[in-house]
Amino acid sequence: MAFTTKATIASFGGKLLKLTHQSTTTGTPMALNLFLPPQALTTPPTRVPLLIYLSGLTCTPDNCAEKGFFQPGAARVGLAVLYPDTSPRGLDLPGERASWDFGEAAGFYLDATQPPWSGGYRMESYLTEELPAALFGDGSGSGDGGAYGAVLDRARVAITGHSMGGHGALTLYLRHPGLYRSVSAFAPIANPSECAWGRKAFAGYLGPDREGWRAHDATELVRGWTGGDLKALVDVGTGDQFYKQGQLLPENLERAAREAGVQGLTVRYQEGYDHSYYFISSFSDDHINHAAKHLGLLSE
Amino acid sequence: MAFTTKATIASFGGKLLKLTHQSTTTGTPMALNLFLPPQALTTPPTRVPLLIYLSGLTCTPDNCAEKGFFQPGAARVGLAVLYPDTSPRGLDLPGERASWDFGEAAGFYLDATQPPWSGGYRMESYLTEELPAALFGDGSGSGDGGAYGAVLDRARVAITGHSMGGHGALTLYLRHPGLYRSVSAFAPIANPSECAWGRKAFAGYLGPDREGWRAHDATELVRGWTGGDLKALVDVGTGDQFYKQGQLLPENLERAAREAGVQGLTVRYQEGYDHSYYFISSFSDDHINHAAKHLGLLSE
């Protein structure tokens, strides 16, 4: 469970930690980046809330840490940001690196049920169980049994993500009520059962039975949501090629929420923005503020 | 002189233009990125001032546009930002790609005098003559004869840069009084005649006579500066491996300015920061504000 610190990088008065640890869930080493804002680096240490950012296809923990522009806002409000990886790496499964939208760097934030993926492609369990326990502690004691339990507040966690990571943020939020205080997403794959990326991933990881896909599809999950106000912010660029290709389908999520009478989903269509980090960075401050309000850092 | 627009990317309410043009100075196509803030995109167009950012060794125009975090501040104050390339590319000179600190992506922002480099490695002329003329106009008329003369104010230009680009910003500023309203630098190679990077580059581009190097060394140039207040801001991270190796030597620049009685050089040593874009991005807002004050966008 222990983390190895590969690098400690000064950033916006805080520190970006490049970490790795051996995961029993995936059976591989897992890399992650953790930004600690200056508010967490006091003596004695102060616990700060945490925003988890899930990256999109092809990404590592580094892409958003370098290009997402989350750190200035996080340093301003006093929020830690966690950048996990997008899949296990190094399992050397057949076909694992054959395509950019399945296998390595394309884990889709679920636990695969189909061999050979079911052995290690278990990103949902990794992110909701093993990684929090390693960071915060095992939950049995004072909350500071984990490597960063003294500086991270396990009771105040929010989640966000981009594209495949937007799908991950929305589905983990909807599947684990109470685990996160709020959710947001940039250009999420909002109805994966109905798009090419999602069908390929779900067929491969979950098998051909579409019934089993519903439990990992934000648009299906929101229909059964009974957790009250959704506290969800979604941004989509109207110039996004993948939006135009029908890979994202945010309108389906909006319609499902509306039909189910679920309140608290804000979807913004940002004129002319694309699918890149230029889009993410332009609105990351809004997503920091969204999380910060629900984490008690800013007044709502 | 005409630019080809390879991409137009929405960013912070403005637009990042990925441009290329055929340079007669270098004899090659030259790529550049130009960020136009929202203030430049009004109807009719409004002229905004320009900050030129010169990148370090190995970089293209993309690195800082993606990782430098200049756009949010530039959009806030109404400042365009130009990201030129770090050398000609494609000349296929012998040894041009043999090392990362000489030749391609390592042009050192000077006009080489030694063959074969003297044919195309003329980044100083490119940056101070051809590129401004192409952007702003030829100077003979109303100032809007260039491709972006209607939105860029040729009379209000500032310059900044990182590492080799910090050397470039300081030396172009000191060699061309009046061309730029202010200068700043992140971890500049401040006394290239006295460090390994600089000696290799100067020997290769300018020849073995060290006397000729003085005209391209900021520490030497500042001794002869007669332009009054220097309007220079320099940041250096104390955790920067290249600072610790003696490649940057900002103390030599400080001492030379002090001995010459030159005022207006602020050098800040930032505790624990490294040489990366994590360092640049943490202080880019300060450099935007420094330029903005001298460009009349913010009160001093």
Interface residues (C-beta under 8 A of the other chain):
Chain A: I9 A10 S11 F12 G13 L16 E66 K67 F69 Q71 P72 G237 G239 Q270 E271 G272 Y273 D274 S276 Y277 Y278 F279 S281 S282 D285
Chain B: I9 A10 S11 F12 G13 L16 E66 K67 F69 Q71 P72 G237 G239 Q270 E271 G272 Y273 D274 S276 Y277 Y278 F279 S281 S282 D285
